[in-house]
Amino acid sequence: MPLPILIFVVAVVVMFLMSALKVLNEYERGVIFRLGRLIGSKGPGLIILIPIIDRMQKVSLRLVALDVPPQDVITRDNVSVKVNAVVYFRVMTPNKAVVEVENYLYATSQLSQTTLRSVCGQAELDELLAEREKINTHLQEILDKQTDPWGIKVTNVEVKHIDLPDEMKRAMAKQAEAERERRAKVIHADGEFQAASKLADAANVMAHNPMTLQLRYLQTLREIASENNSTTVFPLPIDLLKPFFSKIGIGENK
């Protein structure tokens, strides 16, 4: 066989093998079309295609983190905010991801944006800020249901950031400050109420036992004497001297 023909044959064989043999990674699947008809998915590893007749489209089965750009949202209580999120999903059925939708990445991104605006628009601002986990779960359920016909599983949705207008930030700061002042006043009033209750209990005890009042009087004198070196004059209750008067006979009727 002449050398030019041999070279041509070798080149044809090499090109045939390059177009017929494909290697897919562990996380990849190849969706095979034969003359335009779907025959299934293959992989991972080495697969053989029929040149010109078979066409393969690769699909990754790895988890995809899709960043949803900030969306202008008007909440149910008419507050304009910007909300962005991240969607985690993976392809579960490669055949559906290729056949049922033209570009599953683009379709999932667009669906995520519209769903984010819709769900956040149905919630009030306080709910959007305080119950973010509930919003995330609701978003995940809606997206997972909508993308299921495409062979896609949405595993998680997280609202990343909620950008509030400056005037709303100032209003919320004033509200938080007023709430802290209210709590401080309630705590102070509760302490005054407890102190008054204890004083009322002490007054009742002293009313039923007058001697406790005299003991408290003497204790007060002792505290003042220990803290102040100057001379302090206090009126002495006459009831304290009655026992001594009775012993020496003062005040007895004869």
C-alpha positions in Angstrom: 0.0 0.0 0.0 1.4 3.4 -1.0 2.5 5.5 1.9 0.1 8.4 1.2 -2.9 6.1 1.3 -1.6 4.4 4.5 -1.3 7.8 6.2 -4.8 8.7 5.0 -6.2 5.5 6.4 -4.5 6.0 9.8 -5.8 9.5 10.0 -9.3 8.3 9.3 -9.0 5.6 12.0 -7.7 8.1 14.5 -10.5 10.6 13.8 -13.0 7.8 14.0 -11.7 6.7 17.4 -11.6 10.3 18.7 -15.2 10.9 17.7 -16.4 7.5 18.8 -14.7 7.2 22.2 -15.7 9.5 25.0 -14.7 9.5 28.7 -17.0 10.9 31.3 -16.1 11.8 34.8 -17.8 10.4 37.9 -20.1 13.4 38.2 -21.0 13.6 34.5 -23.6 11.8 32.4 -23.9 11.8 28.6 -27.4 12.1 27.1 -27.2 10.3 23.8 -29.3 11.2 20.7 -29.3 8.8 17.7 -30.5 10.4 14.5 -32.3 12.9 16.7 -34.0 10.4 18.9 -33.2 10.0 22.6 -31.8 6.6 23.4 -30.8 7.3 27.1 -28.0 8.5 29.2 -24.6 6.8 29.7 -21.6 7.2 32.0 -19.4 7.6 33.9 -16.3 6.1 32.3 -15.7 5.1 28.7 -18.6 5.2 26.2 -18.7 4.5 22.5 -20.6 6.6 20.0 -21.4 6.0 16.4 -19.8 8.9 14.5 -22.2 11.2 12.6 -25.2 9.1 13.8 -24.9 9.7 17.6 -24.7 13.0 19.3 -23.9 13.4 23.0 -24.7 16.2 25.5 -22.9 16.3 28.8 -24.8 17.0 32.0 -23.2 17.6 35.4 -24.8 16.0 38.5 -22.9 18.1 41.0 -24.7 20.5 43.3 -25.1 24.0 41.7 -25.1 27.2 43.8 -27.1 29.7 41.8 -26.8 33.3 42.8 -30.1 35.2 42.4 -29.4 38.9 41.8 -31.0 41.6 43.9 -34.7 41.9 43.2 -36.9 45.0 43.8 -39.7 43.9 46.0 -42.7 45.8 47.5 -43.8 44.0 50.6 -47.5 43.6 51.6 -47.2 46.7 53.9 -45.9 48.8 50.9 -42.2 48.9 51.8 -39.8 48.9 48.9 -36.7 46.6 49.5 -34.1 44.8 47.6 -33.7 41.1 48.2 -31.2 38.6 46.9 -30.8 34.9 47.5 -28.9 31.8 46.6 -30.5 28.6 45.3 -28.8 25.1 45.7 -30.0 22.5 43.2 -28.8 19.4 41.3 -29.8 17.5 38.2 -31.4 14.2 39.2 -32.7 13.0 35.8 -30.3 14.1 33.0 -32.7 13.0 30.2 -35.4 15.4 31.4 -32.9 18.3 32.0 -31.9 18.1 28.3 -35.2 17.2 26.7 -37.9 19.0 28.8 -36.2 22.5 28.9 -33.9 24.3 26.5 -31.4 25.6 29.1 -32.1 24.3 32.6 -29.6 26.7 34.3 -31.2 29.8 32.7 -34.7 28.5 33.3 -34.0 27.8 37.0 -32.4 31.3 37.4 -35.4 33.1 35.9 -37.8 31.0 37.9 -35.9 31.8 41.1 -36.0 35.5 40.5 -39.8 35.6 39.8 -40.5 33.3 42.8 -38.4 35.4 45.1 -40.3 38.6 44.1 -43.7 36.9 44.5 -43.1 35.3 47.9 -41.4 38.3 49.4 -44.1 40.6 48.0 -46.8 38.5 49.9 -45.0 39.0 53.3 -44.8 42.1 55.5 -41.5 43.7 56.4 -41.4 42.4 60.0 -42.2 38.9 58.8 -39.5 39.1 56.1 -36.9 40.1 58.7 -37.9 38.0 61.6 -39.1 34.8 59.9 -36.4 34.3 57.3 -36.3 30.5 57.8 -40.0 30.3 57.0 -39.5 32.3 53.8 -36.6 30.1 52.8 -38.7 26.9 53.3 -41.6 28.4 51.3 -39.2 29.4 48.4 -37.6 25.9 48.4 -41.0 24.1 48.2 -42.2 26.3 45.3 -39.0 26.0 43.3 -38.7 22.2 43.9 -42.3 21.7 42.7 -41.8 23.8 39.6 -38.5 22.3 38.5 -39.4 18.7 39.2 -40.7 18.1 35.6 -37.2 19.2 34.4 -35.5 16.5 36.5 -34.1 19.0 38.9 -34.1 18.8 42.7 -33.9 22.1 44.7 -32.3 21.2 48.0 -32.1 24.6 49.7 -32.9 28.3 49.3 -31.3 31.0 51.4 -32.2 34.7 51.4 -28.8 36.4 51.6 -29.5 40.1 52.2 -32.4 42.5 52.6 -31.5 46.0 51.7 -33.8 48.6 53.4 -34.3 52.3 52.4 -32.4 54.8 54.7 -35.6 56.3 56.0 -36.8 52.8 57.0 -33.5 52.1 58.8 -33.9 55.3 60.8 -37.5 54.5 61.7 -36.6 51.0 62.8 -33.7 52.4 64.9 -36.2 54.8 66.7 -38.6 51.9 67.2 -35.9 49.8 68.7 -34.8 52.6 71.0 -38.4 53.2 72.1 -38.8 49.5 72.8 -35.7 49.4 75.0 -37.0 52.5 77.0 -40.3 50.8 77.4 -38.7 47.7 78.8 -36.5 49.7 81.1 -39.6 51.5 82.5 -41.5 48.3 82.9 -38.6 46.7 84.8 -38.2 49.8 87.0 -42.0 49.9 87.8 -41.9 46.2 88.6 -39.0 46.7 91.0 -40.9 49.6 92.7 -44.0 47.4 93.0 -42.0 44.6 94.6 -40.3 47.0 97.0 -43.7 48.5 98.0 -45.1 45.0 98.6 -42.3 44.2 100.9 -42.7 47.4 102.8 -46.4 46.8 103.2 -45.6 43.3 104.6 -43.1 44.8 107.0 -45.6 47.4 108.1 -48.2 44.7 108.8 -45.7 42.8 110.9 -44.8 45.9 112.9 -48.5 46.8 113.4 -49.1 43.4 115.0 -46.0 43.4 117.1 -45.0 47.0 118.3 -41.7 45.7 119.8 -40.3 45.1 116.3 -40.7 48.9 115.6 -38.6 49.7 118.7 -36.0 47.2 117.7 -35.8 48.7 114.3 -35.4 52.1 115.9 -32.5 50.9 118.0 -30.8 49.3 115.0 -31.1 52.6 113.1 -29.4 54.4 116.0 -26.6 51.9 116.0 -26.0 52.3 112.2 -25.9 56.1 112.5 -23.6 56.0 115.4 -21.1 53.8 113.6 -21.1 55.9 110.5 -21.1 59.4 111.9 -18.8 60.7 114.7 -20.8 63.8 115.4 -23.4 64.0 118.1 -26.9 63.1 117.0 -29.9 63.6 119.2 -32.9 61.4 118.7 -36.2 61.5 120.6 -36.5 58.4 122.8 -39.8 56.6 122.7 -41.4 56.6 126.1 -42.5 53.0 125.7 -38.8 51.9 126.0 -38.6 53.5 129.5 -41.9 52.1 130.9 -40.3 48.9 132.3 -37.8 51.0 134.3 -40.5 53.4 135.5 -42.6 50.6 136.8 -39.7 49.2 138.8 -38.9 52.4 140.6 -42.5 53.2 141.2 -42.8 56.3 138.9 -46.1 56.8 137.4 -48.0 54.4 139.8 -51.2 55.6 141.4 -51.1 55.7 145.1 
